[in-house]
């Protein structure tokens, strides 16, 4: 009994210190703990949409904070990443209005080791956040147009691997999280290919992943006791893709990329 308590305590500590997309981080708002009023969420979601529209963004990479920054490992700030795509949105009464649709990779509530590609909207995206802060990467116009082509093609779904891991290695196949899928789609657009082997080869050559600074014992316990944590695609010190590393990658290789942080208006 004492050993079990130690394992559980270690696991809880691990999950509290893991990076992007754990548990509710990459699940839909239906399973998230709501910490803000509906009015606050709606107002912030509209503010983010207005920011995107003011920049003329057709496609952007959008990030949210599912946990306070103080609870995340060094070098990590945001916990879930998706594409925001300017679209004609059909309202409940059948009207067509301009807005942004959010293209996510979400974990299943009952089986967090499995993910699905799900489209929702900014209000859904921010419903379960711990902090009202959004990260936005706006690629160059040329890359946005290429991203639109990929997102609207069979390649977008073909690049999805439903075998989820919280710390998926972006250089390998077999496990994937929201940030890795986002990175794969970006590189499919940059290199204009749907060949995952070519995409991974380029990621190994040019993308610098984030080292996951978690105690090896905690990581081992996490992989034993949590279905959403796997090290099967890792070798050596684990690495993963994050919003921050994707931003650095695009700022280096897509010169007109813009990085924006949005917080609630006072």
N, C-alpha and C positions, 0 to 999 in steps of 0.2 A: 504493500500500500504506500509506504514512504517513497519507494523508487518511482511508482506511478505518479505521485505528486511532484517529484522532482522533474520527471519527463514533461508533465503538463505545464509546469511553471516555465521550463526552458522553451517549450514550444510556443507558449503565449508570448514570451519575450522575443522569440524569433519573428513571429508574425507581426509583432508591433514594430519591428525594425527592418522589415523587408521593403524593397523598392516597388516600382510601379506595378499596378494591376492586381494586388492581392484582394481576395474575398470580394467585398463590395466595391472595390476599386474598379473592377471591370465587369460588374454586374449591372443590370438595368436598374433604373430608379425605383422599380416596384419592390426591390428587396433592400434598398438603402435606408439608413436611418436619416430622417429628415431633421436638420438642425436649424433651418431657417423657415420663416413664414412663407406661404405661397406668394404673397405680394413681393417679398424680398427676392425670391427666386425669379419670378417673372420679370421684375425690374432689372435685375442683373443680366438675365438672358437677353433682354432687349438691348441693354447697353452693349453687350458683346456683339450682337448682330449689327447695331449701328456703327460700331467701330470697324467691323469687317466691311460694311457697305461703304463707309467713308473712305476706305482704302481701295475701293473698287475690286475687292477680292472675289474671284470666281471660285477658287479652291484655297483653303488654308488648313494648316494643321493646328488643332485646338487641344488644349490640355486643361485639366481640372485638378484640384487638390482634394483627394479623398481622405487625407489625414494631415494634421498640422506638420509643418516642416521639421519641427523639433523631434518628431517621432520617426523621421526617415533617415536612412544612412547618408553619410557625407557625399555630397555631389548630386543628390537627388532632391527635387522640390515638388514636382507634379507627379500624380499617381495614375492618370489615365489619359490616353491620347487617341484622337480620332480625326477624321477629315470633315471639315465644314464645307459644304458645297452649295453655292447659290442656286436656288431652284424656284420653280413655281409650286407653292404649297397649296394643297386642297384642304380647305377648312371643313369643319363638321357640317356646315350648312351648304357645302358644295361650291363655295367661292374659290377662285384662284388668286392667291396673293403671293408677292415675292417674299422670299425669306431664305434661311439656310437650313438644309437638311444635314444631319450628322450621321456619318457612316462609321459605325463602331465595330470592334470585336469585343463581344461580351461573353463572360463565363455563364454557364447554366447555373441556376440557383441550387438545384438538387445535385448536380454533378460538376463542381467547380474545376475539375480537371479537363472539362470539355468546353469548347467555345463555339459561338455562332457569330456570323456577320449580321448585324441588326442596324436598321435605320431608324433614328428617332429625331428629336428636335432640341434646340438649346435649353428649353425649360426642363426637358427630361434629363439632359446631360448634366445640368447643374443641380438637380433636385437633391442629391445626397451628399453634397460637398461638406467638408469640415471647415473650409475657409473660402470666403468669397474672393477668389482670385483666379484669373484665367491667363494661360500662356497662349500666345498666338504666333505661329510662323507663317508669314506670307511669302511664298516663293515668287520668283520672277514671273512675269506674264507668260513667257514662253513655257516654263515648266508647269505653270497652272493649266495651260491648254493641253499639255501632254498628260497631266494627271487626270484631267476630265476624260480624256480618251480611254485611259486605263480603267478608271472607276466605272465608266459606262460600257465596258467590254467584259467578256467572260474571264479575262485575265485577273480581274479584281478578286473574284471568288476562287479562281484556280490557285491563287497564291495563299489561300487560307489553309492552315493546318489546324484541325480542331483539337489536337492533342496539346492542351494548355500547360504551361509552367510559368509561375510567377517570375522566375529568373531565366527565362528562355535565352539561350545563346544565339545571338544574331548571325553568327558565322556558320552555324550548322543546321541540319534538318532534323526533324523528329519531334521538336517541341516549339511552341510559338506563344507569344503574348501580344498584347495590343500594339506595343511599340515596334516589335519585330515585323508584324504584318504591315504597319504603316511604312517602315523603312523599306520593306520588299516592294511595296507599291510605288514608293518614290523612285527606287532604282529601276523598276520596270519602265517607269516614265522617262527617266534620264537616259537609259540605254536602249529604250524602245525595243524591249524584248520581254517575252513571257517565259523564257527559259530560266528556271529557278537555279540551275547550276551556274549559269553565267552571272546571275544576280548575286549569288553567294560568293563567287570568285571576286567580283568587284567590291563587295562589302568587306571581304578579307583584306583587299588591297588598299582601300581608301577610307573606310569607316572606322573610327576609333570608339570602341564600346566602353561602357562604364564598368569598372571593377566593382563587384559586389562585396563590400567590406563587412562581412558577417562571420563571426566565429565559426570555424569548421564543424565543431560539435553541434552548435545550434542548427547549422545548415543540415547536418546529417539527421538530426532529430526531426527537423521540418520535413525532410523528404520521406521519413518513415511514417510520420503521423498525420501529414496533411497531403491530400491527393493533389492539390494545386501546386505543390513544390516538388520539382524533379531536378535531379542533377544528371540525368541520363545523357543529355546533350552537351555536357560540360567536360572539360579536361583541364586539370590544374585549377588555378584560382578562377572562380566563376565570373562571367561577364554577362552583361545584358545591354539592350538598347534603352535609352531614356529620352524624354522630351529634350533635355539639355544636350545630349550627344547628337541627336538629330539636328538640332538648331546649329550647333557648331559645324557639323558636316555640310549643311546647306549654305551656311555663311561662307564657308571656305570654297565650295565648288559651284555655287550659284550666286554670283556676285550681287545681284539685286534682291536677294532674300532680305526680308525685314522681320525683326523680332520685337514683339510687343507684349507688355504685361498690362492686364486690365484689372482694376480694383473698383469697388463701388463708388459711385459719385457721391460727394458729400452734399 
